Amino acid sequence: MKAKNLLITYLTLVFCCYATLATADDISEGVNNASMLESTVNINQADAETIAAALDGIGMSRALAIVQYRDDHGSFYSAEELSAVKGIGMTTVERNMGRIVVK
């Protein structure tokens, strides 16, 4: 009986150590993904693919609309001006404010 309890204790300990290591890897991947999300994009120079990749809530169709608006109306003077693009509201602009660069 003691051998069985010892084996169960050993296996439980191994499992707990493995689970802790797996969780640590998941957390570090989350940190890396979060830092990738915090990259910036110059909306006056970037192509649609770059804009779509950098901005949260902006897919390829909205990114193309941003580029088209820029081509039609000239450079953006502020991040808030993105809300003039059809389909982009101030909520989306505010969510991305730290990522948007206007130069």
MDTraj code that builds the backbone (N, CA, C; nanometers):
import mdtraj as md
import numpy as np

residues = "MET LYS ALA LYS ASN LEU LEU ILE THR TYR LEU THR LEU VAL PHE CYS CYS TYR ALA THR LEU ALA THR ALA ASP ASP ILE SER GLU GLY VAL ASN ASN ALA SER MET LEU GLU SER THR VAL ASN ILE ASN GLN ALA ASP ALA GLU THR ILE ALA ALA ALA LEU ASP GLY ILE GLY MET SER ARG ALA LEU ALA ILE VAL GLN TYR ARG ASP ASP HIS GLY SER PHE TYR SER ALA GLU GLU LEU SER ALA VAL LYS GLY ILE GLY MET THR THR VAL GLU ARG ASN MET GLY ARG ILE VAL VAL LYS".split()
xyz = np.array([
    [0.0814, -0.1185, 0.0000],
    [0.0000, 0.0000, 0.0000],
    [0.0865, 0.1259, 0.0000],
    [0.1990, 0.1198, 0.0798],
    [0.2879, 0.2355, 0.0849],
    [0.3506, 0.2621, -0.0518],
    [0.3850, 0.1610, -0.1249],
    [0.4451, 0.1769, -0.2570],
    [0.3459, 0.2425, -0.3530],
    [0.2208, 0.2047, -0.3425],
    [0.1172, 0.2629, -0.4286],
    [0.0995, 0.4117, -0.3968],
    [0.0940, 0.4455, -0.2693],
    [0.0804, 0.5859, -0.2287],
    [0.2027, 0.6673, -0.2713],
    [0.3205, 0.6081, -0.2588],
    [0.4434, 0.6750, -0.3005],
    [0.4432, 0.7009, -0.4509],
    [0.3989, 0.6047, -0.5294],
    [0.3907, 0.6198, -0.6741],
    [0.2905, 0.7288, -0.7123],
    [0.1762, 0.7289, -0.6483],
    [0.0736, 0.8309, -0.6761],
    [0.1269, 0.9695, -0.6404],
    [0.1942, 0.9805, -0.5270],
    [0.2526, 1.1089, -0.4856],
    [0.3575, 1.1554, -0.5857],
    [0.4428, 1.0647, -0.6285],
    [0.5471, 1.0975, -0.7259],
    [0.4860, 1.1447, -0.8580],
    [0.3877, 1.0711, -0.9088],
    [0.3239, 1.1085, -1.0356],
    [0.2510, 1.2423, -1.0240],
    [0.1889, 1.2671, -0.9102],
    [0.1215, 1.3951, -0.8878],
    [0.2227, 1.5093, -0.8881],
    [0.3348, 1.4894, -0.8249],
    [0.4398, 1.5911, -0.8210],
    [0.4937, 1.6201, -0.9608],
    [0.5191, 1.5162, -1.0386],
    [0.5683, 1.5319, -1.1764],
    [0.4651, 1.6080, -1.2598],
    [0.3393, 1.5699, -1.2465],
    [0.2330, 1.6363, -1.3219],
    [0.2245, 1.7842, -1.2863],
    [0.2314, 1.8158, -1.1558],
    [0.2230, 1.9562, -1.1130],
    [0.3395, 2.0378, -1.1665],
    [0.4587, 1.9817, -1.1643],
    [0.5761, 2.0526, -1.2179],
    [0.5616, 2.0764, -1.3670],
    [0.5151, 1.9765, -1.4399],
    [0.4962, 1.9910, -1.5839],
    [0.3893, 2.0954, -1.6155],
    [0.2798, 2.0940, -1.5406],
    [0.1707, 2.1897, -1.5628],
    [0.2186, 2.3318, -1.5375],
    [0.3018, 2.3510, -1.4360],
    [0.3569, 2.4838, -1.4061],
    [0.4454, 2.5328, -1.5197],
    [0.5284, 2.4462, -1.5744],
    [0.6152, 2.4851, -1.6857],
    [0.5342, 2.5176, -1.8102],
    [0.4322, 2.4391, -1.8391],
    [0.3485, 2.4643, -1.9558],
    [0.2763, 2.5971, -1.9422],
    [0.2287, 2.6280, -1.8226],
    [0.1609, 2.7555, -1.7989],
    [0.2581, 2.8714, -1.8150],
    [0.3815, 2.8571, -1.7695],
    [0.4813, 2.9631, -1.7837],
    [0.5084, 2.9922, -1.9311],
    [0.5133, 2.8888, -2.0144],
    [0.5336, 2.9095, -2.1578],
    [0.4164, 2.9843, -2.2195],
    [0.2938, 2.9486, -2.1805],
    [0.1751, 3.0158, -2.2328],
    [0.1751, 3.1631, -2.1938],
    [0.2149, 3.1921, -2.0704],
    [0.2177, 3.3310, -2.0246],
    [0.3215, 3.4100, -2.1026],
    [0.4408, 3.3539, -2.1245],
    [0.5443, 3.4274, -2.1975],
    [0.5022, 3.4504, -2.3419],
    [0.4304, 3.3538, -2.4037],
    [0.3807, 3.3757, -2.5394],
    [0.2796, 3.4886, -2.5413],
    [0.1944, 3.4971, -2.4386],
    [0.0960, 3.6049, -2.4294],
    [0.1625, 3.7408, -2.4192],
    [0.2727, 3.7477, -2.3440],
    [0.3465, 3.8736, -2.3317],
    [0.4056, 3.9119, -2.4668],
    [0.4627, 3.8146, -2.5390],
    [0.5191, 3.8438, -2.6700],
    [0.4113, 3.8907, -2.7668],
    [0.2946, 3.8264, -2.7669],
    [0.1853, 3.8675, -2.8541],
    [0.1353, 4.0057, -2.8172],
    [0.1291, 4.0370, -2.6879],
    [0.0837, 4.1683, -2.6451],
    [0.1802, 4.2762, -2.6917],
    [0.3119, 4.2496, -2.6857],
    [0.4078, 4.3502, -2.7299],
    [0.4009, 4.3694, -2.8810],
    [0.3669, 4.2632, -2.9547],
    [0.3517, 4.2773, -3.0993],
    [0.2315, 4.3654, -3.1316],
    [0.1271, 4.3576, -3.0478],
    [0.0083, 4.4380, -3.0715],
    [0.0346, 4.5854, -3.0472],
    [0.1341, 4.6145, -2.9671],
    [0.1630, 4.7525, -2.9339],
    [0.2538, 4.8211, -3.0359],
    [0.2788, 4.7610, -3.1495],
    [0.3595, 4.8262, -3.2516],
    [0.2827, 4.9444, -3.3093],
    [0.3559, 5.0389, -3.3647],
    [0.2919, 5.1584, -3.4203],
    [0.2916, 5.1522, -3.5724],
    [0.2037, 5.2334, -3.6306],
    [0.1939, 5.2399, -3.7760],
    [0.1702, 5.3856, -3.8157],
    [0.2452, 5.4303, -3.9136],
    [0.2262, 5.5645, -3.9682],
    [0.1173, 5.5543, -4.0750],
    [0.0000, 5.6067, -4.0451],
    [-0.1132, 5.5926, -4.1366],
    [-0.0987, 5.6776, -4.2621],
    [0.0002, 5.7641, -4.2663],
    [0.0240, 5.8447, -4.3865],
    [0.1212, 5.7784, -4.4832],
    [0.1879, 5.6725, -4.4409],
    [0.2866, 5.6083, -4.5269],
    [0.2653, 5.4585, -4.5452],
    [0.1987, 5.3945, -4.4504],
    [0.1858, 5.2488, -4.4522],
    [0.0897, 5.2011, -4.5604],
    [0.1162, 5.0808, -4.6108],
    [0.0232, 5.0199, -4.7052],
    [-0.0908, 4.9535, -4.6274],
    [-0.1908, 4.9073, -4.6999],
    [-0.3105, 4.8517, -4.6369],
    [-0.2793, 4.7291, -4.5518],
    [-0.1906, 4.6432, -4.5975],
    [-0.1566, 4.5231, -4.5213],
    [-0.0954, 4.5585, -4.3864],
    [-0.0075, 4.6564, -4.3848],
    [0.0574, 4.6987, -4.2608],
    [-0.0437, 4.7600, -4.1656],
    [-0.1329, 4.8423, -4.2180],
    [-0.2359, 4.9050, -4.1348],
    [-0.3267, 4.7990, -4.0740],
    [-0.3713, 4.7038, -4.1553],
    [-0.4598, 4.5985, -4.1069],
    [-0.3929, 4.5136, -3.9989],
    [-0.2642, 4.4884, -4.0135],
    [-0.1919, 4.4065, -3.9165],
    [-0.1688, 4.4806, -3.7851],
    [-0.1515, 4.6118, -3.7909],
    [-0.1136, 4.6884, -3.6725],
    [-0.2311, 4.7389, -3.5911],
    [-0.3456, 4.7610, -3.6532],
    [-0.4572, 4.8230, -3.5829],
    [-0.5649, 4.7212, -3.5462],
    [-0.6075, 4.7287, -3.4229],
    [-0.7114, 4.6398, -3.3713],
    [-0.8479, 4.6827, -3.4252],
    [-0.9221, 4.5899, -3.4799],
    [-1.0550, 4.6195, -3.5323],
    [-1.0540, 4.6713, -3.6742],
    [-0.9375, 4.6757, -3.7364],
    [-0.9246, 4.7215, -3.8748],
    [-0.8807, 4.6022, -3.9589],
    [-0.9724, 4.5557, -4.0424],
    [-0.9403, 4.4469, -4.1333],
    [-0.8901, 4.5028, -4.2650],
    [-0.8753, 4.4146, -4.3602],
    [-0.8194, 4.4550, -4.4895],
    [-0.9101, 4.5538, -4.5625],
    [-1.0417, 4.5356, -4.5575],
    [-1.1307, 4.6269, -4.6307],
    [-1.1257, 4.7677, -4.5722],
    [-1.1195, 4.7797, -4.4395],
    [-1.1091, 4.9125, -4.3759],
    [-0.9705, 4.9730, -4.4007],
    [-0.8692, 4.8905, -4.4014],
    [-0.7339, 4.9407, -4.4294],
    [-0.7254, 4.9942, -4.5718],
    [-0.7878, 4.9250, -4.6648],
    [-0.7925, 4.9757, -4.8031],
    [-0.8693, 5.1072, -4.8100],
    [-0.9757, 5.1184, -4.7305],
    [-1.0519, 5.2439, -4.7262],
    [-0.9674, 5.3584, -4.6703],
    [-0.8830, 5.3286, -4.5719],
    [-0.7932, 5.4305, -4.5159],
    [-0.6959, 5.4786, -4.6229],
    [-0.6360, 5.3850, -4.6960],
    [-0.5413, 5.4215, -4.8018],
    [-0.6120, 5.5012, -4.9113],
    [-0.7326, 5.4600, -4.9490],
    [-0.8082, 5.5317, -5.0513],
    [-0.8433, 5.6731, -5.0054],
    [-0.8843, 5.6873, -4.8797],
    [-0.9160, 5.8187, -4.8240],
    [-0.7918, 5.9068, -4.8257],
    [-0.6797, 5.8496, -4.7883],
    [-0.5529, 5.9238, -4.7879],
    [-0.5161, 5.9693, -4.9283],
    [-0.5362, 5.8815, -5.0272],
    [-0.5060, 5.9170, -5.1656],
    [-0.5992, 6.0271, -5.2172],
    [-0.7251, 6.0206, -5.1768],
    [-0.8246, 6.1185, -5.2234],
    [-0.8153, 6.2532, -5.1531],
    [-0.7831, 6.2524, -5.0221],
    [-0.7897, 6.3752, -4.9413],
    [-0.6562, 6.4253, -4.8897],
    [-0.5508, 6.3539, -4.9146],
    [-0.4196, 6.3941, -4.8641],
    [-0.3900, 6.3320, -4.7289],
    [-0.2784, 6.3700, -4.6727],
    [-0.2318, 6.3124, -4.5466],
    [-0.3264, 6.3418, -4.4313],
    [-0.3258, 6.2508, -4.3353],
    [-0.4011, 6.2714, -4.2125],
    [-0.3237, 6.3676, -4.1237],
    [-0.3955, 6.4580, -4.0579],
    [-0.3315, 6.5522, -3.9666],
    [-0.3360, 6.5036, -3.8226],
    [-0.4302, 6.4134, -3.7924],
    [-0.4412, 6.3582, -3.6580],
    [-0.5004, 6.2185, -3.6658],
    [-0.4829, 6.1436, -3.5594],
    [-0.5407, 6.0094, -3.5542],
    [-0.6929, 6.0168, -3.5564],
    [-0.7487, 6.1185, -3.4939],
    [-0.8938, 6.1343, -3.4885],
    [-0.9560, 6.1480, -3.6265],
    [-0.8792, 6.1965, -3.7222],
    [-0.9290, 6.2143, -3.8587],
    [-0.9643, 6.0800, -3.9244],
    [-0.9136, 5.9712, -3.8689],
    [-0.9492, 5.8392, -3.9215],
    [-1.0994, 5.8139, -3.9122],
    [-1.1666, 5.8789, -3.8182],
    [-1.3100, 5.8578, -3.8032],
    [-1.3882, 5.9132, -3.9225],
    [-1.3231, 5.9901, -4.0095],
    [-1.3878, 6.0392, -4.1315],
    [-1.3960, 5.9309, -4.2388],
    [-1.3183, 5.8245, -4.2212],
    [-1.3206, 5.7132, -4.3149],
    [-1.4454, 5.6305, -4.2862],
    [-1.5216, 5.6016, -4.3903],
    [-1.6450, 5.5269, -4.3744],
    [-1.6184, 5.3918, -4.3078],
    [-1.6947, 5.3629, -4.2023],
    [-1.6822, 5.2365, -4.1318],
    [-1.5876, 5.2392, -4.0134],
    [-1.5239, 5.3530, -3.9882],
    [-1.4323, 5.3640, -3.8739],
    [-1.4870, 5.4703, -3.7798],
    [-1.5182, 5.4283, -3.6596],
    [-1.5719, 5.5207, -3.5601],
    [-1.4670, 5.5626, -3.4591],
    [-1.5057, 5.6560, -3.3756],
    [-1.4132, 5.7064, -3.2736],
    [-1.3747, 5.5982, -3.1724],
    [-1.4633, 5.5028, -3.1486],
    [-1.4284, 5.3942, -3.0568],
    [-1.3080, 5.3169, -3.1080],
    [-1.3077, 5.2884, -3.2363],
    [-1.1947, 5.2167, -3.2965],
    [-1.0693, 5.3025, -3.2931],
    [-1.0846, 5.4301, -3.3210],
    [-0.9693, 5.5214, -3.3173],
    [-0.9125, 5.5277, -3.1759],
    [-0.9990, 5.5430, -3.0760],
    [-0.9526, 5.5519, -2.9376],
    [-0.8843, 5.4231, -2.8928],
    [-0.9360, 5.3083, -2.9356],
    [-0.8770, 5.1791, -2.9009],
    [-0.7350, 5.1669, -2.9565],
    [-0.7082, 5.2324, -3.0681],
    [-0.5785, 5.2224, -3.1362],
    [-0.4896, 5.3456, -3.1191],
    [-0.5305, 5.4381, -3.0366],
    [-0.4596, 5.5661, -3.0258],
    [-0.3099, 5.5506, -3.0003],
    [-0.2685, 5.4551, -2.9196],
    [-0.1263, 5.4356, -2.8924],
    [-0.0489, 5.3737, -3.0073],
    [-0.1189, 5.3216, -3.1063],
    [-0.0539, 5.2557, -3.2193],
    [-0.0445, 5.3453, -3.3426],
    [-0.1243, 5.4505, -3.3460],
    [-0.1332, 5.5347, -3.4659],
    [-0.0295, 5.6464, -3.4601],
    [0.0473, 5.6586, -3.5673],
    [0.1446, 5.7670, -3.5806],
    [0.1068, 5.8471, -3.7043],
    [0.1124, 5.9796, -3.6910],
    [0.0844, 6.0672, -3.8032],
    [0.2050, 6.1582, -3.8208],
    [0.2787, 6.1382, -3.9315],
    [0.3981, 6.2205, -3.9581],
    [0.3882, 6.2786, -4.0953],
])
top = md.Topology()
chain = top.add_chain()
for i, resn in enumerate(residues, 1):
    res = top.add_residue(resn, chain, resSeq=i)
    for name in ("N", "CA", "C"):
        top.add_atom(name, md.element.get_by_symbol(name[0]), res)
traj = md.Trajectory(xyz[None], top)
